[in-house]
Amino acid sequence: MLRKIYRKIFPVNTKSKIEYNLIGGENNIIDPSAIITTTHEGKIILKGSNYIGRYVEMGTSGTIEIGVNTSIQDRCIILGDVEIGKYCTFAPNVYISSGRHYYNYKPNYYIKNQDELIANDKILSEAHSKKVTIGDDCWLGINVVIMSGLTIGRGCVIGANSVVTKNLEPFSVVGGSPAKFIKHRLDFIPKHALSFDNENDLPNFYKGFFIDYKSLKENYPHKGIIASNKFTVYLTSQGKKIHITLKKINSNSLTINYNNQNFTLTTNEFTTLTFELLKVNYHEFIVTELSEKNERCLLVNKIEITD
């Protein structure tokens, strides 16, 4: 029995468009030749100002999420469960998949038969997809392949024709097949304090911040960096307290969670919150009342760790 396969074609200059399983922010450009497919409860999220080039293929039964101002050039293929950060640049022909084929599950069988056996086993099929995560500000060269289950840290540069088989630390420059470390883009160390007006602190405002040049320039007079409802900073684990000075930029009260500790912001003035320090280097803060669609909710002035 022949099963028809339908191509979903989305017009150029898609704005605030929700079409079936494609969720789009503002000012997305999707070439009409792109093939976008989802199955089951799958969804593809474009956060905004994204460019999807000619003959790009994206397909999932899970979630593909692409951050603001990330461009996906011609003929890239992105499959499965994949999260891509903001301000990334993909050259043509990049291949990313959270799945794989199986040759050693039952090695006497054809590979296609082994794939079917995995797919038909409830437990094994649930473990089949291993999410790929790519941080903000990454540049992937032409013909790059990213293997399933990997985390590519923020700010990485991956040379043309590379096959990445291991997790990459933030701001790594790698190349080759398999990809090997070449150098770091910049010094990336955990600090004791971060300030909105120190350019050298920007890499440590690791995730969930708007630190593109335009946003920084706009918010400098307001003495802060814009943060979303979930943000992460890279700081030392040596100390007892972490202090964050911030203010909300909307009229509603907000609750900030860190390490299962909650504080509520009620005023629109800068307030310093103090939490018991979690002994890690990546410190995550969550605004609990807001949905993940809320991209801009706080202005962060400084963060510091003390004894």
TIPA-770853 format. One line per 5 residues: their letters; for each residue z, y, x of N, C-alpha, C. Coordinates in steps of 0.05 Angstrom, whole numbers. Atoms other than C-alpha are relative to their C-alpha. Layout:
# residues N
a	Z/Y/X/Z/Y/X/Z/Y/X ~ ...
//
This chain:
# residues 307
mlrki	0/-24/17/0/0/0/0/25/18 ~ 2/-24/-16/-21/67/29/19/21/-11 ~ -18/-21/8/33/119/28/-10/27/9 ~ 11/-26/-7/10/191/26/21/16/16 ~ -18/-17/-16/40/237/78/-10/29/-5
yrkif	7/-27/6/41/310/58/9/19/22 ~ -7/-20/-19/40/367/107/10/25/-15 ~ -11/-24/12/84/426/88/-10/23/18 ~ 11/-22/-14/48/490/108/14/25/-10 ~ -14/-24/8/88/555/109/-15/24/11
pvntk	16/-23/-8/55/623/113/11/15/23 ~ -8/-17/-22/57/670/172/18/22/-11 ~ -19/-22/7/113/723/171/18/-8/-24 ~ -19/9/20/162/682/129/24/17/2 ~ -23/-18/0/218/729/109/20/-10/-21
skiey	-22/9/18/285/705/79/-10/-22/-19 ~ 12/20/17/248/645/54/16/-26/-1 ~ -12/27/3/281/582/27/-21/-17/-15 ~ 21/17/12/228/529/13/8/-29/4 ~ -7/28/-1/253/459/-2/21/-4/23
nligg	-19/7/-21/285/436/63/-1/18/25 ~ 2/-20/-21/266/496/106/17/24/-8 ~ -17/-23/6/320/550/109/-6/21/21 ~ 9/-20/-19/294/613/141/15/26/-2 ~ -10/-27/-1/327/678/163/-23/19/-1
ennii	21/-21/3/288/743/166/-19/0/25 ~ 20/-6/-21/225/758/206/-9/-25/16 ~ 11/24/-13/205/686/223/-30/0/-1 ~ 29/3/-1/133/674/244/-5/-30/5 ~ 6/29/-2/109/603/231/-31/-3/-2
dpsai	29/4/1/37/586/249/-7/-20/-22 ~ 7/19/21/2/552/190/-6/-28/8 ~ 6/27/-9/-17/493/233/26/-16/7 ~ -25/14/-6/57/475/246/5/-21/-22 ~ -6/22/18/79/409/214/30/-2/-2
ittth	-29/0/4/149/413/184/7/-20/-21 ~ -6/21/20/177/350/150/29/-6/1 ~ -28/10/2/245/328/126/1/-23/-19 ~ -4/23/18/269/264/93/30/-1/-7 ~ -27/3/10/332/246/54/13/27/-3
egkii	-14/-25/2/382/303/61/-6/19/24 ~ 6/-15/-23/349/332/122/-6/29/-5 ~ 5/-29/3/343/407/133/-7/12/28 ~ 8/-15/-24/312/454/184/8/29/-4 ~ -11/-27/3/347/521/195/-11/17/22
lkgsn	9/-21/-18/313/580/228/17/25/-5 ~ -20/-21/4/366/634/239/-13/28/-3 ~ 13/-26/3/316/692/243/-14/9/25 ~ 17/-10/-22/263/726/286/-9/-23/18 ~ 10/23/-15/238/657/307/-30/-1/-1
yigry	29/5/-1/167/642/329/-4/-30/3 ~ 7/29/0/140/572/314/-31/0/4 ~ 28/-2/-8/73/564/349/-19/-20/-13 ~ 21/17/10/9/526/336/5/-30/5 ~ -3/30/-1/14/451/321/27/-9/9
vemgt	-28/9/-4/89/450/331/7/-21/-21 ~ -10/20/19/120/388/298/31/0/0 ~ -29/2/4/191/388/271/6/-19/-23 ~ -6/19/22/219/330/231/28/-11/3 ~ -28/10/-1/289/305/213/9/-11/-27
sgtie	-16/8/23/332/268/164/28/10/2 ~ -26/-12/-5/391/305/193/-3/30/0 ~ 3/-29/-2/391/377/217/-12/9/26 ~ 10/-15/-23/349/418/264/7/29/-5 ~ -8/-28/2/378/487/276/-9/16/24
igvnt	11/-17/-22/345/542/317/11/28/-3 ~ -13/-26/0/382/606/335/-19/23/0 ~ 16/-24/2/358/677/328/-16/6/26 ~ 17/-9/-22/301/702/372/-7/-22/19 ~ 10/22/-16/284/633/398/-29/-5/-7
siqdr	28/5/4/210/619/407/-7/-28/9 ~ 9/28/-5/178/550/404/-30/2/2 ~ 28/-4/-4/109/552/434/-17/-24/-9 ~ 19/19/11/47/510/418/6/-29/8 ~ 0/29/-3/50/435/409/28/-12/8
ciilg	-26/11/-5/125/427/419/7/-20/-23 ~ -8/20/20/156/367/383/31/-2/1 ~ -30/0/2/229/369/359/7/-19/-23 ~ -5/21/19/255/308/322/30/-7/-1 ~ -27/10/4/322/285/293/21/21/-3
dveig	-23/-19/1/389/321/302/-1/17/25 ~ 4/-17/-23/377/380/348/11/28/-7 ~ -10/-27/3/414/446/356/-9/16/24 ~ 11/-17/-21/380/501/396/12/28/-4 ~ -14/-26/2/416/567/411/-19/23/-3
kyctf	16/-25/3/393/639/407/-13/8/26 ~ 15/-12/-23/344/674/453/-9/-21/20 ~ 12/20/-17/314/610/481/-30/3/0 ~ 29/-1/-3/243/605/506/-10/-28/7 ~ 12/26/-4/204/540/499/-29/4/7
apnvy	29/0/-7/137/534/536/-14/-22/-17 ~ 14/21/16/83/490/504/8/-28/9 ~ -2/29/-4/90/414/498/28/-10/7 ~ -27/10/-4/165/409/502/6/-22/-21 ~ -6/22/17/190/343/472/30/-5/-1
issgr	-29/5/3/261/333/444/3/-19/-24 ~ -6/18/22/285/275/402/29/-11/3 ~ -27/12/-1/355/251/384/0/-30/-4 ~ 2/29/3/329/181/373/-14/-13/24 ~ 13/15/-22/296/128/417/-11/-26/-12
hyyny	9/27/6/261/61/416/18/-20/15 ~ -19/21/-11/296/-5/433/-17/-23/12 ~ 14/22/-14/272/-56/484/19/-22/8 ~ -20/19/-11/337/-91/502/21/-9/-21 ~ -18/9/21/372/-101/435/-3/-30/-5
kpnyy	7/28/1/337/-168/424/-26/-2/17 ~ 23/-4/-18/290/-169/485/-23/-19/-5 ~ 23/18/5/249/-229/461/-18/9/-22 ~ 16/-11/22/224/-189/402/-17/23/8 ~ 16/-24/-4/170/-136/399/19/24/-2
iknqd	-16/-24/1/198/-66/410/0/11/-29 ~ 1/-10/28/175/-45/340/18/-17/-18 ~ -18/17/16/213/-105/311/29/6/6 ~ -28/-8/-7/276/-85/349/7/26/-14 ~ -5/-25/14/269/-15/321/6/-5/-30
elian	-5/6/29/265/-44/250/27/-13/-4 ~ -26/13/3/326/-87/261/23/20/2 ~ -20/-22/-2/366/-26/283/0/16/-25 ~ 2/-18/24/341/15/224/12/-14/-24 ~ -10/15/23/361/-40/175/29/-9/2
dkils	-28/6/-4/431/-49/203/16/26/-5 ~ -14/-25/8/479/2/170/15/12/23 ~ -17/-11/-22/526/9/230/-17/9/23 ~ 17/-7/-23/472/9/284/-17/24/-7 ~ 17/-22/8/428/57/245/15/27/0
eahsk	-16/-24/0/484/107/237/5/11/28 ~ -4/-8/-28/493/108/313/-27/6/14 ~ 26/-3/-13/418/114/326/-5/28/10 ~ 6/-28/-7/412/189/326/23/12/16 ~ -20/-13/-18/449/223/384/-8/29/4
kvtig	8/-28/2/449/298/375/-6/12/28 ~ 7/-16/-23/415/342/427/9/29/-5 ~ -10/-28/2/448/410/439/-10/16/23 ~ 10/-18/-21/415/466/477/12/27/-4 ~ -14/-25/3/455/529/490/-18/24/-1
ddcwl	14/-25/1/435/602/484/-15/5/27 ~ 13/-12/-24/386/635/533/-11/-21/19 ~ 12/20/-17/353/572/559/-31/3/1 ~ 29/-1/-3/282/570/586/-10/-28/8 ~ 11/26/-6/245/504/583/-30/3/6
ginvv	28/-3/-8/179/500/621/-18/-19/-14 ~ 20/16/14/115/467/599/4/-30/6 ~ -2/29/-2/117/391/587/27/-11/6 ~ -28/10/-4/193/385/591/7/-20/-21 ~ -10/20/18/225/324/560/30/0/2
imsgl	-29/2/2/298/323/537/8/-26/-13 ~ -8/26/11/329/254/526/22/4/-21 ~ -19/-2/22/373/239/466/29/2/10 ~ -29/-1/-5/448/255/465/8/20/21 ~ -7/-18/-23/445/309/519/9/28/-10
tigrg	-9/-28/4/479/377/522/-11/16/23 ~ 10/-19/-20/442/432/559/16/25/-2 ~ -17/-23/1/490/487/577/-15/26/-3 ~ 13/-26/4/477/560/563/-13/10/26 ~ 13/-14/-22/428/597/607/-15/-18/20
cviga	14/18/-19/394/536/639/-30/6/1 ~ 29/-2/-5/324/539/668/-10/-28/8 ~ 10/27/-5/285/473/667/-30/3/7 ~ 27/-4/-10/222/471/709/-21/-17/-14 ~ 23/14/13/153/448/685/0/-29/8
nsvvt	4/29/-4/141/373/677/26/-15/6 ~ -26/13/-6/216/357/682/7/-19/-23 ~ -12/18/20/249/298/647/30/1/5 ~ -29/-4/-2/322/313/634/14/-24/-11 ~ -14/24/8/366/251/632/30/2/1
knlep	-29/-4/-2/436/281/643/7/27/-11 ~ -9/-26/9/477/337/614/-3/21/23 ~ 3/-21/-20/466/404/649/22/20/-3 ~ -21/-21/1/522/453/667/-13/27/-6 ~ 11/-26/7/513/525/643/-13/13/25
fsvvg	13/-17/-20/465/569/682/-12/-17/24 ~ 12/17/-20/435/510/721/-30/4/0 ~ 29/1/-3/364/512/748/-7/-27/11 ~ 6/28/-7/334/442/751/-30/-4/-1 ~ 28/7/1/267/409/761/-5/-29/9
gspak	8/27/-9/232/342/771/3/-21/-21 ~ -2/23/18/229/273/739/11/-24/15 ~ -19/-15/18/285/258/732/8/27/12 ~ -7/-27/-9/308/330/735/24/0/18 ~ -22/-3/-19/352/348/794/8/29/3
fikhr	-11/-26/-3/397/407/806/-13/15/24 ~ 11/-17/-21/365/464/847/19/21/9 ~ -19/-22/-6/413/522/842/12/10/-26 ~ -10/-13/23/455/563/794/-13/28/-2 ~ 11/-26/4/427/626/763/20/22/9
ldfip	-21/-19/-5/493/662/773/27/-14/4 ~ -27/11/-3/566/651/790/13/-2/-27 ~ -12/4/27/600/621/729/27/-13/4 ~ -27/10/-4/675/614/737/18/9/-23 ~ -18/-8/21/732/616/687/17/23/10
khals	-15/-24/-7/765/685/688/26/1/-16 ~ -25/-5/14/833/710/666/-4/21/-22 ~ 4/-22/20/805/769/626/-29/7/-2 ~ 27/-9/5/741/792/594/1/27/-15 ~ 1/-25/13/722/862/572/-28/6/-10
fdnen	26/-5/11/665/886/528/-18/17/18 ~ 15/-19/-16/645/939/579/-5/-8/29 ~ 4/10/-26/642/895/641/-25/-18/0 ~ 25/16/1/570/870/651/4/-27/13 ~ -4/26/-13/594/814/697/16/-20/-17
dlpnf	-14/18/18/636/786/640/-18/-12/-21 ~ 18/9/22/576/775/594/-4/-30/-1 ~ 4/29/2/563/702/614/24/-15/-11 ~ -24/14/10/635/684/596/5/5/-29 ~ 1/-1/30/625/709/525/-20/-21/-7
ykgff	18/23/-3/596/640/520/-18/-6/-24 ~ 15/8/24/575/626/448/10/15/-24 ~ -8/-13/25/574/660/381/1/30/2 ~ 0/-29/-4/566/731/410/-29/10/0 ~ 26/-14/-2/508/780/404/0/17/25
idyks	0/-15/-25/499/801/476/-28/5/10 ~ 27/-10/-7/425/816/475/2/30/5 ~ -2/-28/-10/410/884/505/2/19/-24 ~ 0/-18/22/396/917/438/27/1/-14 ~ -26/1/13/461/894/406/22/12/18
lkeny	-20/-12/-18/502/913/468/-2/30/-1 ~ 4/-29/0/472/983/468/10/12/-26 ~ -8/-11/26/484/993/394/30/0/-4 ~ -29/3/5/557/970/396/18/11/22 ~ -16/-11/-21/579/1000/462/16/24/-9
phkgi	-16/-23/10/600/1066/428/23/-9/-18 ~ -21/9/18/642/1024/380/21/-17/15 ~ -19/13/-18/678/992/440/4/-30/-6 ~ -3/29/4/663/919/427/-27/-14/1 ~ 23/18/1/615/860/426/2/-14/-27
iasnk	0/14/26/594/831/359/3/-30/3 ~ -4/29/0/618/761/345/-5/-11/-28 ~ 4/13/26/600/712/290/25/-14/-9 ~ -24/13/12/647/669/248/11/-23/17 ~ -10/21/-19/654/618/305/-10/8/28
ftvyl	8/-9/-27/655/640/378/17/-13/21 ~ -13/14/-22/674/611/445/-2/17/25 ~ -1/-14/-26/696/644/511/7/-20/22 ~ -5/17/-23/700/613/580/21/14/17 ~ -23/-12/-14/768/629/611/17/-22/13
tsqgk	-17/19/-13/820/597/654/19/-14/-19 ~ -21/14/16/869/546/627/28/4/11 ~ -25/-5/-13/924/572/672/14/24/-13 ~ -15/-21/14/974/611/630/14/-12/-24 ~ -15/9/24/1015/608/567/-11/13/-26
kihit	9/-14/24/985/660/520/-29/10/4 ~ 26/-13/0/916/684/501/0/23/-20 ~ -1/-24/17/908/754/473/-29/9/-5 ~ 27/-9/7/846/778/436/3/25/-16 ~ 1/-26/13/834/850/415/-26/2/-15
lkkin	24/0/16/785/855/357/5/14/-26 ~ -2/-11/27/770/885/289/-22/-11/-17 ~ 20/10/18/733/862/228/-19/22/-7 ~ 20/-20/6/669/897/208/-9/-1/-29 ~ 5/-1/29/671/884/134/26/7/-15
snslt	-23/-9/15/719/902/78/20/-21/-7 ~ -18/22/8/750/834/66/19/-7/22 ~ -19/10/-20/812/807/101/-11/-26/11 ~ 10/24/-14/796/752/152/23/-14/14 ~ -20/16/-15/837/696/182/-13/-12/24
inynn	11/10/-26/825/679/255/17/-24/8 ~ -13/24/-8/841/608/277/-6/-6/29 ~ 3/9/-28/853/586/349/22/-22/4 ~ -19/21/-7/885/519/368/20/-5/-23 ~ -17/5/24/911/508/296/20/22/-5
qnftl	-17/-23/5/944/577/296/-17/20/-15 ~ 14/-19/17/924/629/244/12/27/0 ~ -9/-27/4/928/704/241/-20/14/-19 ~ 17/-14/19/901/748/185/-4/29/7 ~ 6/-28/-4/866/814/196/-4/13/-27
ttnef	2/-15/25/874/864/140/-11/28/3 ~ 9/-27/-4/857/931/171/-27/-1/15 ~ 25/-3/-14/792/956/200/3/14/27 ~ -6/-11/-26/826/980/264/2/-23/20 ~ -3/21/-21/828/943/330/29/-10/0
ttltf	-26/13/0/885/893/330/1/-21/22 ~ -3/20/-20/911/849/386/16/-24/-12 ~ -12/25/10/926/777/365/8/-17/25 ~ -10/17/-22/967/730/410/4/-28/-9 ~ -2/29/7/962/654/409/11/-15/24
ellkv	-8/19/-21/994/597/447/-25/-12/12 ~ 24/7/-14/943/577/500/-5/-30/-1 ~ 8/27/-2/905/512/495/-11/-5/28 ~ 6/6/-28/896/479/563/-29/-10/4 ~ 28/6/-4/820/481/565/-13/25/11
nyhef	15/-23/-9/767/527/594/-17/13/-21 ~ 16/-11/22/725/535/532/18/4/-24 ~ -20/-8/21/767/572/480/-16/8/-25 ~ 16/-5/24/739/570/409/18/14/-21 ~ -12/-15/22/758/619/353/-17/-4/-25
ivtel	14/4/26/740/608/280/11/18/-21 ~ -8/-16/23/740/655/222/-2/-18/-24 ~ -1/23/19/762/608/167/-11/7/-28 ~ 9/-6/27/742/646/104/-30/3/-3 ~ 28/-6/2/669/656/120/-17/-25/3
sekne	19/22/-3/610/610/113/-15/3/27 ~ 14/-1/-25/568/592/173/-25/18/0 ~ 23/-19/2/513/638/146/7/28/9 ~ -9/-27/-8/555/699/165/-2/3/30 ~ 6/-1/-29/526/717/233/16/23/14
rcllv	-12/-23/-13/563/783/246/25/8/-17 ~ -24/-6/16/636/793/225/22/13/15 ~ -21/-11/-17/678/817/284/-11/16/23 ~ 5/-15/-24/678/867/340/22/-6/20 ~ -20/9/-19/713/840/402/0/20/24
nkiei	-3/-20/-22/740/890/453/8/-13/26 ~ -8/14/-25/776/845/504/15/-25/-7 ~ -15/25/2/807/777/515/13/-5/27 ~ -13/5/-25/859/760/567/21/-22/-3 ~ -20/21/-1/906/704/588/23/9/18
td	-24/-8/-16/977/716/612/20/-24/0 ~ -21/20/-2/1037/674/633/21/5/-22
//
